[in-house]
Amino acid sequence: MIRAVFWDNDGVLVDTEVLYFQATREILARTGVALTEALFKRISLTEGQSAFSLAAERGIAQDEIDRLHAERNRRYLELLQNGVRVMDGVREALDGLRGKVVQGIVTSSRREHFDAMHHGTGLLAYFDFILTREDFTLSKPHPEPYLKALAHCGFRPEECLVIEDSPRGVEAAVAAGIRCLAVPNDLTRGSAFSGVWRVIGSCREIAGEILRIEALDRA
């Protein structure tokens, strides 16, 4: 029986990946690095690394990279403060799961950015707990974020389900022993989701997938 659902945030609940890409691309352009969507998808969304490694490859000193990184974070915050779009099917899925399972957000977003993006979404009332980047040492694709979520709610991995949109997020969930549904967005559609339980087209399908999983577990 599924007793808890752990949601990724960026690209799953809210459409913020494009804003993060925009902010990173703008700042890296000052160093002569042309960050393409394909590079961003590979480095950030698949490998879980920093796109600022491209600046390091050009011989830019680490202290300058640190300054640029901080400037990117400020620019990203500015973009978020203009408002973000809730992803398709999210409200319906959260409504359907409310009161039936424990729901948590497990995100690599910094708390400052997370608070800004959810200032007007009205989504946080659905959740029993929230883990942001400051709550763990290692980020996705390392399993630590989802292991922390398991410890927080006290359920076994087989009693939980993860909702992700990126290969690195799926990898983190699988490494923690938790089944994972992938809901690709415009930046991650067509990616290889190794070990994923199922790739779905919309969060509206989550309730049906939970029923499918529970039926298989009973068989």
C-alpha positions in Angstrom: 0.0 0.0 0.0 1.3 3.5 -0.9 1.3 5.6 2.3 3.4 8.5 1.2 4.1 10.5 -2.0 7.3 12.5 -2.4 7.1 15.3 -4.9 10.0 16.9 -6.7 9.3 20.6 -7.1 10.9 22.3 -10.1 9.4 21.1 -13.3 6.9 18.9 -11.5 4.8 21.2 -9.3 5.8 24.5 -10.9 7.3 25.5 -14.2 10.6 26.9 -13.1 13.3 24.9 -15.0 13.1 27.4 -17.9 13.6 30.3 -15.6 16.7 28.6 -14.0 18.0 27.9 -17.5 17.4 31.6 -18.5 19.2 33.0 -15.4 22.2 30.6 -15.8 22.5 31.3 -19.6 22.4 35.1 -19.0 25.2 35.0 -16.5 27.4 32.5 -18.3 27.2 34.6 -21.4 29.3 37.2 -19.7 32.1 34.7 -19.6 31.8 33.9 -23.3 30.0 30.6 -22.6 27.0 29.9 -24.8 24.8 27.7 -22.7 22.5 25.8 -25.0 19.4 24.0 -24.0 21.0 20.7 -24.9 24.1 21.4 -22.7 21.8 22.5 -19.8 19.8 19.3 -20.0 22.9 17.1 -20.0 24.9 18.9 -17.3 22.1 20.1 -14.9 19.1 17.9 -15.5 20.8 14.6 -16.3 24.2 14.7 -14.5 23.1 16.9 -11.6 26.2 19.1 -12.0 26.7 22.8 -12.2 26.7 24.5 -15.6 29.3 26.8 -14.2 31.8 24.0 -14.9 31.8 25.3 -18.4 33.3 28.6 -17.1 35.9 26.6 -15.2 36.9 24.9 -18.4 37.6 28.3 -19.9 40.1 29.0 -17.2 38.0 31.3 -15.1 39.2 31.5 -11.5 37.1 29.8 -8.8 36.5 33.1 -6.9 35.0 34.6 -10.0 32.9 31.6 -10.6 31.6 31.9 -7.1 30.7 35.5 -7.7 28.9 34.6 -10.9 27.1 31.8 -9.2 25.8 34.2 -6.6 24.7 36.6 -9.3 22.8 33.9 -11.1 21.0 33.1 -7.9 20.0 36.7 -7.5 18.8 36.9 -11.1 16.8 33.6 -10.7 15.1 35.1 -7.6 14.1 38.2 -9.7 12.5 36.0 -12.3 10.7 33.9 -9.7 9.3 37.0 -8.1 7.4 37.7 -11.3 5.3 34.6 -10.6 5.4 31.0 -11.8 3.0 28.7 -13.5 1.6 25.6 -11.7 2.1 22.5 -13.9 -0.7 20.9 -15.7 -2.8 18.4 -13.6 -1.0 19.2 -10.3 -3.9 20.7 -8.4 -6.2 17.9 -9.4 -3.7 15.3 -8.3 -3.0 17.0 -5.0 -6.8 17.2 -4.4 -7.2 13.6 -5.1 -4.5 12.5 -2.8 -5.3 14.8 0.1 -6.1 12.8 3.2 -5.2 9.5 1.6 -1.4 9.6 1.8 1.3 11.7 3.4 2.6 14.2 0.9 6.0 15.8 1.0 8.2 18.0 -1.3 11.8 17.0 -1.8 13.6 19.6 -3.8 17.1 20.7 -4.6 15.9 24.4 -4.6 17.3 26.7 -2.1 14.7 27.8 0.5 14.9 31.4 -0.6 14.0 30.4 -4.1 11.4 27.9 -3.0 9.6 30.5 -0.9 9.6 33.0 -3.7 8.2 30.6 -6.3 5.4 29.4 -4.0 4.4 32.9 -2.8 1.2 32.8 -4.9 0.7 29.2 -5.9 -1.4 28.1 -3.0 0.1 24.6 -3.2 1.9 24.3 0.1 -1.3 23.7 2.2 -1.4 20.2 0.6 1.9 19.1 2.0 2.8 17.5 5.3 6.5 18.3 5.1 9.1 20.1 2.9 12.8 19.4 2.4 14.9 22.0 0.5 18.6 22.1 -0.4 19.6 23.2 3.1 18.1 20.1 4.6 20.7 17.6 3.1 24.4 17.5 2.4 24.3 15.8 -1.0 21.9 16.7 -3.7 20.2 14.6 -6.4 21.2 12.3 -8.1 22.5 11.2 -4.7 19.8 9.3 -2.8 20.3 11.4 0.4 17.3 13.7 -0.2 14.9 10.8 -0.5 16.5 8.8 2.3 15.9 11.9 4.5 12.2 11.9 3.3 11.9 8.2 4.3 13.4 8.9 7.7 11.1 11.9 8.2 7.8 10.0 7.6 9.0 6.6 9.0 7.6 4.5 6.1 9.4 1.8 4.2 10.6 2.5 0.6 8.0 0.1 -0.9 5.3 2.2 0.9 6.3 5.4 -0.9 6.2 6.8 -4.4 8.3 9.6 -5.9 7.1 12.0 -8.6 10.1 13.4 -10.7 10.7 15.0 -14.0 14.4 14.6 -14.6 16.9 11.7 -15.0 18.9 12.9 -12.0 15.8 12.9 -9.8 14.7 9.5 -10.9 18.2 8.2 -10.2 18.1 9.6 -6.7 14.7 7.9 -6.0 15.7 4.5 -7.5 19.0 4.6 -5.5 16.9 5.1 -2.3 14.8 2.1 -3.2 11.6 4.0 -4.0 9.4 3.5 -7.0 9.3 6.6 -9.2 6.9 8.0 -11.7 8.5 10.4 -14.3 6.4 13.3 -15.6 8.6 14.9 -18.3 8.3 18.6 -19.1 9.5 20.6 -22.1 13.1 20.4 -21.1 13.2 16.7 -20.0 10.8 15.1 -22.6 12.6 12.4 -24.5 15.2 11.8 -21.7 16.3 8.3 -20.6 14.7 7.6 -17.2 16.7 4.6 -16.2 15.0 2.5 -13.5 11.7 4.5 -13.6 8.5 2.7 -12.7 6.6 4.4 -15.4 6.7 7.6 -17.6 3.4 9.4 -17.5 2.0 12.3 -19.5 0.4 14.3 -16.7 0.1 14.4 -13.0 -3.6 13.5 -13.5 -2.4 9.9 -14.0 -0.8 9.5 -10.6 -3.9 8.3 -8.7 -4.4 5.5 -11.3 -0.8 4.5 -11.2 -1.0 4.2 -7.4 -4.0 1.8 -7.8 -2.0 -0.2 -10.4 1.0 -0.4 -8.0 -1.2 -1.5 -5.1 -2.9 -4.1 -7.2 0.4 -5.6 -8.3 1.7 -5.6 -4.7 -1.4 -7.6 -3.6 -1.1 -10.1 -6.4 
